[in-house]
Amino acid sequence: MTAFLHLYEHHVARLAEQGLRRQLPPPSDRWLADFSSNDYLGLSRHPEVLAAAHQAIDEYGLGATGSRLLSGNLALYEAFEARIAQDKQAESALILGSGYQTNATVLAALMNPKVLGAEPLVFTDRLNHASLHHAFKVAGIRQIRFRHADLDHLRELLDKHANSPQPKFIVAETVFGMDGDVMDVAALVSLARQHDAFVYLDEAHATGVMGPQGYGLTAAPGCHADLAMGTFSKALGGSGAYVACSYAVKDYLLNTCTGFIYSTALSPVVVAAMLKAWELLPTLEAERQRLMQTAEGLRQRLQQMGFDTGASTTHILPIILGDETRTLQARDKLQQAGINVSAVRPPTVPAQTARLRLALNSGHTAEHIDALLQALATL
Ligand SMILES: Cc1ncc(COP(=O)(O)O)c(C=O)c1O
């Protein structure tokens, strides 16, 4: 045992004192109602998705056996990428191992000052996901942050740097995972075009549930990003991620993105299942409508009860309580009543905005919502 191991214990003890210690939740199969899962359309258990996985395991075996650039490339992956590109109205697409890996390594590769000839100016929404921040750390880029979803502020910042020869990027989510509000993608893209900025948008929480046929907000006319990424880990019910981009950007990533080059490809079992889930999306319009209607009804009830649901307009509803300890106590009380919700605290969200995060899915019934509201009434 090295002499400094106790420092890790001290660090966690300090987090605990501040109400910020993270712990694994109890196993999640015993809830009366679960509002913590990102399986927004219930696709993780859809019979056709599971059948595709079963078939793939017989056909391909379990693992990809190598990086896509070595032994791990299959026609299955290329077919899925072609389908993603078509539905995202992009020239091409690339599948990667996870959303975190994608943001951390694709974005870092794109911002490489040596390739760009200068350090880029990168304009970022204040509430962007940790995986996007990771890319800036890796690339050593200082972010120019705009107020959350505030395009007037973004315009001001872009104007301030209008004469700079440095390449510009705008990086944001389309549906924000901890707040459940939506970026005005058409306005953002239009602003970016005026400033010749590269638009990088994260559709993790929009993929499957928003935009034309559920293919995300960047699939709509006038909303195309230079690169749109999304995950298979939320509404598609599996894991992995995609980017939709130009041929040139894909080619560049094949040659420079460490998270693609040096990582074993996703299992063909997962890819086959996710392709099936992706193909099912256009057929799930009724599920999407039910999801958004349930969310709207719940939002109104929560607001009537005096809860602060922030700027949420989607299937993700925060109940912003502010204080970390109070948020943990509320989460524990709900869990004791059989209702699973997530307690989200800084640094995942800004200071003083600790919250319960409710993630709805299309399988939630009136009984689930009633059970949640009853438990919330006791807080
Ligand atoms: C906005 C956003 N981007 C990226 C990710 C990472 O995706 P994955 O879980 O596939 O690694 C998440 C998931 O937590 C997310 O919320």
The ligand as a MOL file (V3000), in Angstrom:
LIG
                    3D

  0  0  0     0  0            999 V3000
M  V30 BEGIN CTAB
M  V30 COUNTS 16 16 0 0 0
M  V30 BEGIN ATOM
M  V30 1 C -25.4910 15.5920 -23.4250 0
M  V30 2 C -24.7520 14.3020 -23.3050 0
M  V30 3 N -23.7510 14.0510 -24.1560 0
M  V30 4 C -23.0520 12.9050 -24.0710 0
M  V30 5 C -23.3370 11.9500 -23.1330 0
M  V30 6 C -22.5110 10.7040 -23.0370 0
M  V30 7 O -23.1520 9.6580 -23.6840 0
M  V30 8 P -22.8230 8.1290 -23.3290 0
M  V30 9 O -23.6410 7.7940 -22.1220 0
M  V30 10 O -23.2440 7.3900 -24.5590 0
M  V30 11 O -21.3760 8.0290 -23.0580 0
M  V30 12 C -24.4010 12.1570 -22.2510 0
M  V30 13 C -24.7780 11.0900 -21.2890 0
M  V30 14 O -24.7320 11.2040 -20.1250 0
M  V30 15 C -25.1230 13.3730 -22.3300 0
M  V30 16 O -26.1070 13.6260 -21.4660 0
M  V30 END ATOM
M  V30 BEGIN BOND
M  V30 1 1 1 2
M  V30 2 1 2 3
M  V30 3 2 2 15
M  V30 4 2 3 4
M  V30 5 1 4 5
M  V30 6 1 5 6
M  V30 7 2 5 12
M  V30 8 1 6 7
M  V30 9 1 7 8
M  V30 10 2 8 9
M  V30 11 1 8 10
M  V30 12 1 8 11
M  V30 13 1 12 13
M  V30 14 1 12 15
M  V30 15 2 13 14
M  V30 16 1 15 16
M  V30 END BOND
M  V30 END CTAB
M  END
